[in-house]
Amino acid sequence: MGMSLSMFLLILYAPLSLSNVVTEFSQNNCILFFLDETTPVIPGILHARNNNQNQNRYKPICQTFKDAGQYTFATLYDTDNKIPVFSAYTYKGSYEQNIKRTWKFEPQSAEKSTYHVSRGHIFPMLHAHDLDTKSSTCTLTNIVPQKTTFNRGSWCAMENKVKEIMNERCNKNKDKPMAYVVTGAVPGKDQIKNRVNIPEFMWTAFCCENKLGEWVSMAHWAENVDEDTNRENPNKKTIPPITLDNLHDNLKNYYSSTDILPKIFPDKCKKLVEGSSGGSERECDPDNFCDTTPELPNWMSEIRKTVSSVCNIL
């Protein structure tokens, strides 16, 4: 399917936010966001050797900010469910300065309030290593509807913990952490206005080299449900780490295929990373959520414009 340049320009949160829809990730340098230039295997969606099973539905996107040639991460977008299947990025440390990035839609729209959801980043801002990368995460093709208390509770605490673990353990280059990360969403049964899917589960995994030159990994899996965020509650929900094999087993239950099994990273990543000595569960910084604009159009309107502009399907 031919695409003009205008189809590559997402109507997202700012005029400088660009997303390049490609036939496959290997077309551009965004294949470099995948370890060994190997994309995940998601049965029925993306198979070995970057084989997209339904190119009309699933759109590989090379995400960027300002400069269309300098990609910041990669996303596989599901145009039916109108959420990403996953986003892949490289962690190179965290850019700590807060930014005031806003979405082009009202944060308290009626449909969001009904389902108690907020815009959950797939590639979180706190994992971005510079200002442009951090800004580029505020795009509708990098977010899913997450239960607000889950998004700003156990999921955010896990993202903070994982950041500290990657800083400590992904240290082959001493003070310069480097890890490959893939984060995704499993579609659920509920939708916002019968269009935007609310994921049932969220998952994430990283793989990196430690100071001994060993490839190590860690994964997390959690249900997208409301939770108690009272910090004084001793039974407050936490998300424990799991192995890649555990993650693959979980994904296998939701992405079925007769002979294809889920696989997020190459086999060399099977060793579980050692735990972190640190790991705070601090409250999430509001500036790490792009939801401060009160006067712009609602979520559904912008989702429609985004999918229509990029994927030419509406």
N, C-alpha and C positions, 0 to 999 in steps of 0.2 A: 504494500500500500504506500503510495507516494505521499510525502508530507512537505508542505511549504515551510519556510523558516518561521512563519507566524505560529505554526502549530507547536513549535519548540518553546514558545514563550508562555509560561504558565501565568494565569491570572491568580497570583498568590497573595502574599502579604505586602509586597513592595515592588515597584517597577524594576528594581535591580535584581530581583530573584528570578533565575532562569533554570529551566529543566529541559534537558535534551532527551526526547524519546528516541530510542534506537531499536533496531531489529533484534540485536543481542548485545550483551555487555562487552563482548570481545571486540566490538567495532571501535570503541574508544578506550582511552586510558582508564576509564572507571572499572575495568576488569582488575586493575591493580588493588582495588579495595577487597579483593578476595584472595585468601591465602593460596599461593602457588597458582594464581589466576584460575582457580577452580571454584565455580559457583556451587551453592548448595543443591542437593537433590531433594525436591519436594514432590512426592508421588502424585501423578496426575497434573502437575503444574510445570515443574522444571526438572528435567532429567539430566543425565550425564552429558558432559561436553556442551553445557549451556543450551540444551535442547528444550526450547519453549514449546509446551504441548498445545497451547491455544493462543496464538499471537494476536487474535482479535480481542481476547479478554485480558490477557496478562501483558502489561507494558513495561519493559525494562527502561528505566529512567536514570540518566546521569545527572545528578543534582549539582548545582553550582550557585555562585553568588557573584554578581558584577561581571565576571569574565567567563564566557561560555566555554573557554578552552581549559579552565582550571577547575576541575571537578573536585567536589568536597565529599561526596558519598554516592552510593548507588542504591536504587530502590526498585523492587518488582511490585508493580501496582495492579490491583485487581479492579478492573473497571465495572464488573458486575456488583461486587460488594462495596465498591467505592472506598476501599481501605488498602493500605499496602499489605502484601504478603510478607515482605521483610524489607529492611534496610541494612546495608552492609557498609562498614566504615573502618578506618584504622584509628586506633587510639594512640595519641602521641603526647599525652599529658593534657592538662585541663587549663583552659583560658579562664582565669578567675574573675576578671573584671566583668561586672554586670552590665547588661545592655537593656535598652528599652525598645524591644521589638514588638510590634503589634500585628494582629491579624486583621484582614479586611472583612470582618463580620462581628456582630454583637456577641459578647461572651455570655450573656444571660438570655439567650433566645429561648422561646417557649419549649421547643422540642428537647433542648438540653436539660431544662429544669425537670421535665416530665420523667426523664430516665436517670436523672442524677449523674450525668456524665460530664466530663471535661475533655479538652483536647490533649490526648496523651502522645508525647513524642515517641517515635520508634528509635530514632537516633537522638538521644537526649542532649540538651544544650551543655550540661555539665561535663560531657565527654568530649567536647570540641576543643581543639588545641589552639585556635586563633579566632580573631573576631569575625572574619568572613565565614569561616566554617560554622561558628556558633550562630551567626545570623541566618545562614542558609538552612538551618534545621526548622525554621519557622515557615514551613510550607505545608499545604494541605495534603500533599502526597507523602508526607512523613508523619502523619498523625492518625490516630484511631480514637473513637469514643471510649474512654476509660471511665469507670466509676470514679467519681471525684475523690472519695475517701481512699480508694485503692491507689489512684494515681499519685496522690500527695501523701500517702501513708507508706505501706509496706513496699510498694514498687519503687518509690523514690528512695527509701532507705536502702533498698538493695542496690540501686544504681550508684549511690554514694559509696557503699561498701565495696562494690566491684571496682569502682574507680581507685580506691585506696589499694586494693589487692593488685590491680594492674600496675600501679605506681611502684609497688614494692617487689612484685614477683616477675614482671615482664621487663627485666632489666639487663638483658644481654649487653646493651650499650651503656651500662652504668647508670648515669643520671638521666638518660633519655628513654623513657618507657616506650614500648611499641607492641601493640596487640591488634589482631584482626577480630572484629566483632560483627556478629550477625544477630539482629533482633527482629522478631516477627509476631504475628497475631493469628490466632485460629478463629475463623468466623463462628459466630453464634447464631441463635435463632431469632433474636430481636433486631429490629431495625428502627432507625429514626425516620419517621414519615414514610415507612415502607421502602426506603432507598439506601440509607447508609447503615451498613452492618455494625452491630455492637459486638466486638469479639467476646468469645467465651473464655479463651485463655490467652495469656501473653507468655512469650518465651524469649530467652536471650542466651548467647554463648560467646565466649572468647577463646582464642588460642594464641599463644605467644612463646617466645624463647626465654628461658630464665638465664641466670648468670652462668649456669653450667652448660649452656647450649642445648638444653633439653626442651622439647616442645611440650607444653603443658596447657591444660584447658580447664574451664569451669562453665557450668550452665545453670540456668534458673528457669522455673516453670511455675506459673501462678494463675489462679482463677480470677477473672475480672468481675469481682463482686464487691458490694459495699462492706466496709469494715469499721471497727471502732478505732479512731485515731487518738484516743486519750493517751498521752504519753505516760500517765501514771498507772495505766492498766497493766498489771504484771502478765496478763495473757494476751497482750497486744500481738496482732498477727505479724509474723516474720516469714521471709521466703528463704528456705534453706538451699544451699548449693547442691547440685546434682552433677553426675557425670554426663558426658556426651551420649553414652549408651542409654542412660536413663531418659535423656531428652528424646533420643530417637524412638525409644519405646512409646513415649507419650504421643509423639507426632504420628506414629504408625496407627494409632487408634482413630485418628481424624483425617488422615490422608491415605486412603486405601489404594492398593494396586496389587495385582497378582504376583508380580515379580520384581517390583521396584521398592526399595526401602529408603526411608529418610536418611540423609547424610549431610551434616552441616559443614564439616571440615574434613580434610584428608585424614587417613588412618594414623598419621604420626602424632595427632593431637589427643590421643586417648588418655594419656596420663593426667590425672587430676592434680591441679595446682595445689600447693600447700596453702594452708590458711594464712590470713593476714594477722599481724600482731596488733594492728590498729583496727579502725572500723567503727566510726561513730554513726549513730542513727539520728543525726541532727534534723531539725525541721527543714523542709524544702524551701529554698529561696524563691519567693514569688517572681523574681526577675528571670528565673529559669523556666517560666511559663509565658508563652506569648498570648496573653489574654487580657490586655488592659484597654482595649479600644471600646468605648461605649456607644458610638453613634453609627457604626457601619452596618451593612446588610447582614442578614442572618446566615448561619452555618450552611443550611441547605442550599441557599441561593449561590453561595460561593463554591460549594462542592459541584453543583451543576455546571457552573461556568468553567471550573478547573477541568473537569472530565471532558466537557465539550471541546475546550480549546486544545487540550493536549492529545486526547485520544480520538477526537472526531467521531464520537459515537452517539451523541445526543442531538 
